[in-house]
Amino acid sequence: MKLPGQDAIARQADEHLVTHRVKLPRKLVEHPIRQVGKRLSLALLVLVVTAFIVYADADGYNDNSDGSVDLLDSFYYYYATVTLSTTGYGDITPVSDAARLTNIFVITPLRVLFLIILVGTTLEALTERTREEWRLNRWRSTLRDHTVVVGFGTKGRSAIQTVCATGLRKEQVVVVDPSGKAIEAATAHGYAGVIGDATRSDVLNRAELYRAKQVIIATQRDDTAVLVTLTARQLNRAAKIVVAVREEENAPLLKQSGADAVITSASAAGRLLGLSVLSPAAGMVMEDLISQGSGLDLVERPVIKSEAGKKPRDVADLVVSVLRGHRVLGYDDPAVGELQLTDRLITIVRATPATHVAPDARPLPRD
């Protein structure tokens, strides 16, 4: 069964698909015209240097036409030698031992260098595909427990910034989006990108989703989010999948499709707006909490040995909730009792560099 708009989305994805399967981040390179200009300038420099070397030892060369070699003849000699497979026309030849040695050890290497400069651009184009394939193979062989982000819009970018603020390296993020411009923006930020429709399993396989640790789905449409969630869960049963939807009524469907957590973006934004109207200060605190890496952060972490057997309010950090098994209990819930080593705590802490890289600590899913 196809959801409404699925065919249109697939057609739109097809329009954006290109021959590159995966786009890896690249370093900034010079404009092609500037690169060609540099190559031509270097080739001209080699030509001038060689001509002056010949002219400096003009007495060691013989011109069949008049017997002497002037500056123009020196340039002509260099031109002739590189024109006919580095052999020249033979009308200007080295006759002295010094000129012949110079030709062997200086002129010939400069001749080869000149040819390398001229064909450098062509060689670079020919080797680009091989180099790209090598980079992709190396990337695939080292990619493990990474994060796949479907959609590089406002929600997707904010989600990536949040997870990277906790210590996740950019090399461990793969962005999937049907728009080529979005993937170019992602690679410019240092993330690997896959252009294609994420509802298709072959596209998600290019992102190595079957080896991913977590998946963030931030598509523009709820029906697309459902299809992506179903496909992602089919490819990876163990990955944690977090999905953003616009309409709250679609949240149960996404959970049935395999999502571990569903964030209703429209409702969450509306509740934050309402809270800010009632209390601007409270709205600022909530905005601070959902902005990872500054001010106060919500952090999920395990219970340490010194905290086992204590009440949540006796812990040094401000405990908001206790995760026991699959249950989320409030800090004042009588069912919590004493903390156990198998529990996990959701705490409010001040954002510091140590907080972001703390072992086995992670931020809560955010909109």
WOZI-V340733 format. One record per residue. N is the residue number from 1. SS is DSSP state (A for helix, B for strand, O for the rest). PSI is psi as a letter, one per 20 degrees, with the letter a starting at -180 (999 if undefined). D_LAST is the distance of its C-alpha to the last C-alpha in Angstrom with 2 decimals. Layout:
n:N ss:SS psi:PSI d_last:D_LAST
n:N ss:SS psi:PSI d_last:D_LAST
//
This chain:
n:1 ss:O psi:p d_last:29.23
n:2 ss:O psi:p d_last:27.25
n:3 ss:O psi:q d_last:24.41
n:4 ss:O psi:p d_last:24.84
n:5 ss:O psi:i d_last:24.34
n:6 ss:A psi:g d_last:24.55
n:7 ss:A psi:g d_last:27.82
n:8 ss:A psi:h d_last:26.67
n:9 ss:A psi:g d_last:23.65
n:10 ss:A psi:g d_last:26.09
n:11 ss:A psi:g d_last:28.55
n:12 ss:A psi:h d_last:26.08
n:13 ss:A psi:g d_last:25.14
n:14 ss:A psi:h d_last:28.89
n:15 ss:A psi:h d_last:29.51
n:16 ss:A psi:i d_last:27.18
n:17 ss:O psi:p d_last:28.41
n:18 ss:O psi:r d_last:30.73
n:19 ss:O psi:h d_last:33.12
n:20 ss:O psi:p d_last:31.01
n:21 ss:O psi:g d_last:29.24
n:22 ss:B psi:p d_last:27.16
n:23 ss:B psi:o d_last:26.80
n:24 ss:O psi:q d_last:26.80
n:25 ss:O psi:q d_last:26.19
n:26 ss:O psi:q d_last:29.43
n:27 ss:O psi:q d_last:31.10
n:28 ss:O psi:p d_last:32.03
n:29 ss:O psi:r d_last:35.44
n:30 ss:O psi:r d_last:38.11
n:31 ss:O psi:q d_last:38.84
n:32 ss:A psi:h d_last:41.21
n:33 ss:A psi:h d_last:43.96
n:34 ss:A psi:h d_last:43.92
n:35 ss:A psi:g d_last:44.15
n:36 ss:A psi:g d_last:47.11
n:37 ss:A psi:g d_last:48.72
n:38 ss:A psi:g d_last:48.57
n:39 ss:A psi:g d_last:50.11
n:40 ss:A psi:h d_last:52.89
n:41 ss:A psi:g d_last:53.60
n:42 ss:A psi:g d_last:53.89
n:43 ss:A psi:g d_last:56.15
n:44 ss:A psi:h d_last:58.33
n:45 ss:A psi:g d_last:58.56
n:46 ss:A psi:g d_last:59.78
n:47 ss:A psi:g d_last:62.31
n:48 ss:A psi:g d_last:63.66
n:49 ss:A psi:g d_last:63.93
n:50 ss:A psi:g d_last:65.79
n:51 ss:A psi:g d_last:68.13
n:52 ss:A psi:h d_last:69.05
n:53 ss:A psi:g d_last:69.67
n:54 ss:A psi:g d_last:72.12
n:55 ss:A psi:h d_last:73.68
n:56 ss:A psi:h d_last:74.15
n:57 ss:O psi:l d_last:76.30
n:58 ss:A psi:h d_last:77.91
n:59 ss:A psi:i d_last:81.31
n:60 ss:A psi:j d_last:80.01
n:61 ss:B psi:q d_last:79.26
n:62 ss:B psi:p d_last:81.70
n:63 ss:B psi:o d_last:81.24
n:64 ss:O psi:h d_last:83.54
n:65 ss:O psi:g d_last:83.96
n:66 ss:O psi:i d_last:85.31
n:67 ss:O psi:i d_last:85.02
n:68 ss:O psi:q d_last:82.77
n:69 ss:O psi:o d_last:79.00
n:70 ss:O psi:a d_last:77.48
n:71 ss:A psi:g d_last:73.86
n:72 ss:A psi:g d_last:73.41
n:73 ss:A psi:h d_last:74.83
n:74 ss:A psi:g d_last:72.33
n:75 ss:A psi:h d_last:69.40
n:76 ss:A psi:h d_last:71.13
n:77 ss:A psi:g d_last:71.73
n:78 ss:A psi:g d_last:68.06
n:79 ss:A psi:g d_last:67.20
n:80 ss:A psi:g d_last:69.78
n:81 ss:A psi:h d_last:68.71
n:82 ss:A psi:i d_last:65.10
n:83 ss:A psi:g d_last:66.13
n:84 ss:O psi:m d_last:68.15
n:85 ss:O psi:l d_last:66.15
n:86 ss:O psi:j d_last:66.92
n:87 ss:O psi:h d_last:70.68
n:88 ss:O psi:r d_last:71.74
n:89 ss:O psi:i d_last:74.82
n:90 ss:O psi:i d_last:77.26
n:91 ss:O psi:h d_last:78.96
n:92 ss:B psi:o d_last:77.67
n:93 ss:B psi:q d_last:77.99
n:94 ss:B psi:p d_last:77.91
n:95 ss:O psi:h d_last:81.44
n:96 ss:O psi:q d_last:81.43
n:97 ss:A psi:g d_last:80.10
n:98 ss:A psi:g d_last:77.68
n:99 ss:A psi:h d_last:76.28
n:100 ss:A psi:g d_last:75.89
n:101 ss:A psi:g d_last:74.13
n:102 ss:A psi:h d_last:71.80
n:103 ss:A psi:h d_last:71.10
n:104 ss:A psi:g d_last:70.31
n:105 ss:A psi:i d_last:68.14
n:106 ss:A psi:g d_last:66.63
n:107 ss:A psi:g d_last:66.89
n:108 ss:A psi:g d_last:65.80
n:109 ss:A psi:h d_last:62.61
n:110 ss:A psi:h d_last:61.79
n:111 ss:A psi:g d_last:62.48
n:112 ss:A psi:g d_last:60.03
n:113 ss:A psi:h d_last:57.42
n:114 ss:A psi:g d_last:57.98
n:115 ss:A psi:h d_last:57.39
n:116 ss:A psi:g d_last:54.22
n:117 ss:A psi:g d_last:52.84
n:118 ss:A psi:h d_last:53.70
n:119 ss:A psi:j d_last:52.19
n:120 ss:A psi:g d_last:49.22
n:121 ss:A psi:g d_last:46.85
n:122 ss:A psi:g d_last:48.06
n:123 ss:A psi:h d_last:47.75
n:124 ss:A psi:g d_last:44.22
n:125 ss:A psi:h d_last:43.29
n:126 ss:A psi:h d_last:45.06
n:127 ss:A psi:i d_last:43.36
n:128 ss:A psi:g d_last:39.82
n:129 ss:A psi:g d_last:39.19
n:130 ss:A psi:g d_last:40.60
n:131 ss:A psi:h d_last:38.59
n:132 ss:A psi:g d_last:35.34
n:133 ss:A psi:h d_last:36.21
n:134 ss:A psi:g d_last:36.97
n:135 ss:A psi:g d_last:33.61
n:136 ss:A psi:g d_last:31.79
n:137 ss:A psi:g d_last:33.95
n:138 ss:A psi:g d_last:33.38
n:139 ss:A psi:g d_last:29.60
n:140 ss:A psi:h d_last:29.62
n:141 ss:A psi:h d_last:31.97
n:142 ss:A psi:i d_last:29.87
n:143 ss:O psi:o d_last:26.35
n:144 ss:O psi:q d_last:25.34
n:145 ss:O psi:l d_last:22.27
n:146 ss:O psi:r d_last:20.04
n:147 ss:B psi:p d_last:16.47
n:148 ss:B psi:p d_last:16.27
n:149 ss:B psi:o d_last:13.52
n:150 ss:B psi:o d_last:14.23
n:151 ss:O psi:o d_last:13.59
n:152 ss:O psi:l d_last:13.89
n:153 ss:O psi:b d_last:12.53
n:154 ss:A psi:g d_last:10.27
n:155 ss:A psi:g d_last:7.02
n:156 ss:A psi:g d_last:9.39
n:157 ss:A psi:g d_last:10.96
n:158 ss:A psi:h d_last:8.25
n:159 ss:A psi:g d_last:7.51
n:160 ss:A psi:g d_last:11.32
n:161 ss:A psi:h d_last:11.94
n:162 ss:A psi:g d_last:10.17
n:163 ss:A psi:h d_last:12.20
n:164 ss:A psi:h d_last:15.19
n:165 ss:A psi:i d_last:15.19
n:166 ss:O psi:j d_last:16.11
n:167 ss:O psi:i d_last:19.09
n:168 ss:O psi:p d_last:18.23
n:169 ss:O psi:q d_last:20.75
n:170 ss:A psi:h d_last:20.13
n:171 ss:A psi:i d_last:22.81
n:172 ss:A psi:j d_last:20.69
n:173 ss:B psi:p d_last:18.05
n:174 ss:B psi:p d_last:19.01
n:175 ss:B psi:p d_last:17.39
n:176 ss:B psi:p d_last:18.44
n:177 ss:B psi:q d_last:18.71
n:178 ss:O psi:i d_last:21.59
n:179 ss:O psi:p d_last:22.07
n:180 ss:A psi:h d_last:24.53
n:181 ss:A psi:h d_last:23.44
n:182 ss:A psi:h d_last:19.83
n:183 ss:A psi:h d_last:21.38
n:184 ss:A psi:g d_last:23.78
n:185 ss:A psi:h d_last:21.06
n:186 ss:A psi:g d_last:19.42
n:187 ss:A psi:h d_last:22.88
n:188 ss:A psi:h d_last:23.62
n:189 ss:O psi:i d_last:20.81
n:190 ss:O psi:j d_last:22.42
n:191 ss:O psi:q d_last:20.51
n:192 ss:B psi:q d_last:22.44
n:193 ss:B psi:q d_last:21.83
n:194 ss:B psi:p d_last:22.98
n:195 ss:B psi:p d_last:23.79
n:196 ss:O psi:r d_last:23.81
n:197 ss:O psi:o d_last:22.49
n:198 ss:O psi:i d_last:20.18
n:199 ss:O psi:i d_last:21.55
n:200 ss:O psi:p d_last:24.78
n:201 ss:A psi:h d_last:25.53
n:202 ss:A psi:h d_last:27.66
n:203 ss:A psi:g d_last:24.86
n:204 ss:A psi:h d_last:22.64
n:205 ss:A psi:h d_last:25.83
n:206 ss:A psi:h d_last:26.21
n:207 ss:O psi:j d_last:22.93
n:208 ss:O psi:l d_last:24.58
n:209 ss:A psi:h d_last:21.85
n:210 ss:A psi:i d_last:24.46
n:211 ss:A psi:j d_last:24.49
n:212 ss:O psi:q d_last:20.77
n:213 ss:O psi:h d_last:19.25
n:214 ss:B psi:q d_last:15.65
n:215 ss:B psi:p d_last:14.09
n:216 ss:B psi:p d_last:10.69
n:217 ss:B psi:o d_last:11.02
n:218 ss:O psi:m d_last:9.40
n:219 ss:O psi:r d_last:12.49
n:220 ss:O psi:h d_last:13.52
n:221 ss:O psi:q d_last:15.17
n:222 ss:A psi:h d_last:14.59
n:223 ss:A psi:h d_last:18.09
n:224 ss:A psi:h d_last:17.56
n:225 ss:A psi:h d_last:14.58
n:226 ss:A psi:g d_last:17.07
n:227 ss:A psi:g d_last:19.80
n:228 ss:A psi:g d_last:17.93
n:229 ss:A psi:g d_last:16.86
n:230 ss:A psi:g d_last:20.51
n:231 ss:A psi:g d_last:21.89
n:232 ss:A psi:g d_last:19.81
n:233 ss:A psi:h d_last:20.70
n:234 ss:A psi:h d_last:24.27
n:235 ss:A psi:h d_last:24.51
n:236 ss:O psi:o d_last:22.97
n:237 ss:O psi:h d_last:23.34
n:238 ss:O psi:i d_last:22.25
n:239 ss:O psi:q d_last:19.03
n:240 ss:B psi:p d_last:15.74
n:241 ss:B psi:p d_last:13.61
n:242 ss:B psi:p d_last:9.89
n:243 ss:B psi:q d_last:9.13
n:244 ss:B psi:p d_last:6.93
n:245 ss:B psi:r d_last:9.47
n:246 ss:O psi:g d_last:10.70
n:247 ss:O psi:p d_last:13.23
n:248 ss:A psi:h d_last:13.09
n:249 ss:A psi:i d_last:16.53
n:250 ss:A psi:i d_last:15.54
n:251 ss:A psi:g d_last:13.53
n:252 ss:A psi:h d_last:16.94
n:253 ss:A psi:h d_last:18.18
n:254 ss:A psi:h d_last:15.50
n:255 ss:A psi:h d_last:16.23
n:256 ss:A psi:h d_last:19.86
n:257 ss:A psi:i d_last:19.34
n:258 ss:O psi:j d_last:18.40
n:259 ss:O psi:p d_last:14.64
n:260 ss:O psi:h d_last:14.24
n:261 ss:B psi:q d_last:10.82
n:262 ss:B psi:p d_last:9.17
n:263 ss:B psi:p d_last:5.89
n:264 ss:B psi:o d_last:7.43
n:265 ss:A psi:g d_last:5.89
n:266 ss:A psi:g d_last:9.39
n:267 ss:A psi:h d_last:10.14
n:268 ss:A psi:g d_last:7.39
n:269 ss:A psi:h d_last:8.55
n:270 ss:A psi:g d_last:11.97
n:271 ss:A psi:h d_last:12.09
n:272 ss:A psi:h d_last:11.29
n:273 ss:A psi:g d_last:13.99
n:274 ss:A psi:g d_last:16.31
n:275 ss:A psi:h d_last:16.07
n:276 ss:A psi:h d_last:16.85
n:277 ss:A psi:g d_last:19.79
n:278 ss:A psi:h d_last:21.15
n:279 ss:O psi:n d_last:20.74
n:280 ss:A psi:h d_last:19.69
n:281 ss:A psi:g d_last:20.09
n:282 ss:A psi:h d_last:17.75
n:283 ss:A psi:h d_last:15.09
n:284 ss:A psi:h d_last:15.83
n:285 ss:A psi:g d_last:15.59
n:286 ss:A psi:h d_last:12.12
n:287 ss:A psi:h d_last:11.06
n:288 ss:A psi:g d_last:13.09
n:289 ss:A psi:h d_last:11.59
n:290 ss:O psi:j d_last:8.02
n:291 ss:O psi:n d_last:10.09
n:292 ss:O psi:p d_last:11.55
n:293 ss:O psi:i d_last:15.25
n:294 ss:O psi:q d_last:16.49
n:295 ss:O psi:d d_last:17.86
n:296 ss:B psi:q d_last:16.54
n:297 ss:B psi:q d_last:14.31
n:298 ss:B psi:p d_last:13.29
n:299 ss:B psi:p d_last:15.22
n:300 ss:B psi:p d_last:16.43
n:301 ss:B psi:r d_last:20.08
n:302 ss:B psi:r d_last:23.33
n:303 ss:O psi:p d_last:26.09
n:304 ss:O psi:r d_last:28.91
n:305 ss:A psi:h d_last:32.58
n:306 ss:A psi:i d_last:33.32
n:307 ss:A psi:i d_last:30.68
n:308 ss:O psi:p d_last:31.94
n:309 ss:O psi:i d_last:33.92
n:310 ss:O psi:r d_last:32.37
n:311 ss:O psi:q d_last:30.46
n:312 ss:A psi:h d_last:26.76
n:313 ss:A psi:i d_last:27.90
n:314 ss:A psi:i d_last:30.45
n:315 ss:O psi:q d_last:28.00
n:316 ss:O psi:g d_last:27.81
n:317 ss:O psi:q d_last:24.01
n:318 ss:B psi:o d_last:22.31
n:319 ss:B psi:p d_last:21.37
n:320 ss:B psi:g d_last:18.74
n:321 ss:B psi:r d_last:19.07
n:322 ss:B psi:p d_last:21.22
n:323 ss:B psi:o d_last:20.49
n:324 ss:B psi:o d_last:23.83
n:325 ss:O psi:c d_last:24.09
n:326 ss:O psi:j d_last:21.57
n:327 ss:B psi:q d_last:21.44
n:328 ss:B psi:o d_last:19.11
n:329 ss:B psi:p d_last:21.57
n:330 ss:B psi:q d_last:21.35
n:331 ss:O psi:h d_last:23.29
n:332 ss:O psi:j d_last:26.03
n:333 ss:O psi:p d_last:26.30
n:334 ss:O psi:h d_last:30.00
n:335 ss:O psi:i d_last:29.17
n:336 ss:O psi:g d_last:27.83
n:337 ss:O psi:c d_last:31.28
n:338 ss:O psi:q d_last:31.67
n:339 ss:O psi:q d_last:29.17
n:340 ss:O psi:q d_last:29.98
n:341 ss:O psi:h d_last:29.69
n:342 ss:O psi:i d_last:27.70
n:343 ss:O psi:r d_last:24.99
n:344 ss:B psi:q d_last:21.72
n:345 ss:B psi:q d_last:20.44
n:346 ss:B psi:o d_last:17.14
n:347 ss:B psi:r d_last:18.28
n:348 ss:B psi:p d_last:17.59
n:349 ss:B psi:r d_last:19.42
n:350 ss:B psi:p d_last:20.22
n:351 ss:O psi:p d_last:18.82
n:352 ss:O psi:r d_last:21.77
n:353 ss:A psi:h d_last:22.56
n:354 ss:A psi:h d_last:23.91
n:355 ss:A psi:h d_last:20.68
n:356 ss:A psi:h d_last:18.85
n:357 ss:O psi:j d_last:21.62
n:358 ss:O psi:p d_last:22.62
n:359 ss:O psi:p d_last:23.83
n:360 ss:O psi:k d_last:21.81
n:361 ss:O psi:q d_last:18.98
n:362 ss:B psi:q d_last:15.35
n:363 ss:B psi:r d_last:12.07
n:364 ss:O psi:q d_last:9.95
n:365 ss:O psi:p d_last:7.02
n:366 ss:O psi:r d_last:3.77
n:367 ss:O psi:999 d_last:0.00
//
